[in-house]
Amino acid sequence: MDIKNLTEEELKTLNSLLTKVLTPIVEEVKTIVAKVEPPPTEGVVVAPPIATPFPPLVKLQTKILSLTKYLSPIHWKEDIAYFKTKKFVLYVVSCFVIYGIAYWHGTINKPIHLNLGGAEIHLTISKDEVLHILKDGTVILEDADGNKLHTVKIKDIPELKKALKPFGFDIHPFMTAGGSVGTDTNKRTAWEAGAGFQWFKIYRVHIDSFLTNVGFYPIGLDYQLTQNFSVLSGIGKGYENGNDTRIYLGGLWKF
């Protein structure tokens, strides 16, 4: 059949017949395609499918990447920076606390030695107890028959034990004199004198609070040089101007 020889009526009939036959087939194909691969959202570029490697290759690739990251200088640099900024202070404080506790326990368990110039002394405490100070200064508690009961140690004397404790609350009043620098233009520098108290110690360092004739210093730090003298610093506010922030440096004398 030659389509060129068909009349217009015959062409319309043929077109109608083909439409009826092919339309269901096309719709079915569209439905199958939609189920297998949904149409992309308008305006979104769909990336071409990537072949998924076999599971063993995925595991091997992950391990290689992890090892590369572990050995990478950049990764180590990041860890060191994180260690410095986040952990260094914590580790240092922990080490100091552990060392302080160990040092303190080692110190308080030492026997007491009294320097009496080589003299040997017996002090009767009760009828059953005698304090025997040997020539080398060691102090021993003995019974009435001279049998050793106990070697006196630092921890046996509460006041001595407290004085040797490396950190803790330790309240002592003091006098201070020195100078300060402030933000007040009318009193940029000033000589000061006052009093305060130490309230916490960490070895030779004390945390203080004190008042002077110029200002109040709620937080101060001092470093003990001798039994009664320390170098004191602090930060506080001046009396005359509430916005006057002052930094103080001076001496501290216990009384």
Sequence and secondary structure as in RCSB ss.txt:
>XXXX:A:sequence
MDIKNLTEEELKTLNSLLTKVLTPIVEEVKTIVAKVEPPPTEGVVVAPPIATPFPPLVKLQTKILSLTKYLSPIH
WKEDIAYFKTKKFVLYVVSCFVIYGIAYWHGTINKPIHLNLGGAEIHLTISKDEVLHILKDGTVILEDADGNKLH
TVKIKDIPELKKALKPFGFDIHPFMTAGGSVGTDTNKRTAWEAGAGFQWFKIYRVHIDSFLTNVGFYPIGLDYQL
TQNFSVLSGIGKGYENGNDTRIYLGGLWKF
>XXXX:A:secstr
  GGG  HHHHHHHHHHHHHHHHHHHHHHHHHHHHHS    TT           HHHHHHHHHHHHHHHHH HHH
HHHHHHHIIIIIHHHHHHHHHHHHHHHHHHHHHTSB B   TT  EEEEEETTEEEEE TTSBEEEEETTS EEE
E BGGGSHHHHHHT SEEEEEEEEEEEEEEEES GGGSEEEEEEEEEEEEEETTEEEEEEEESSEEEEEEEEEES
SSSEEEEEEEEEESS TT EEEEEEEEEE 
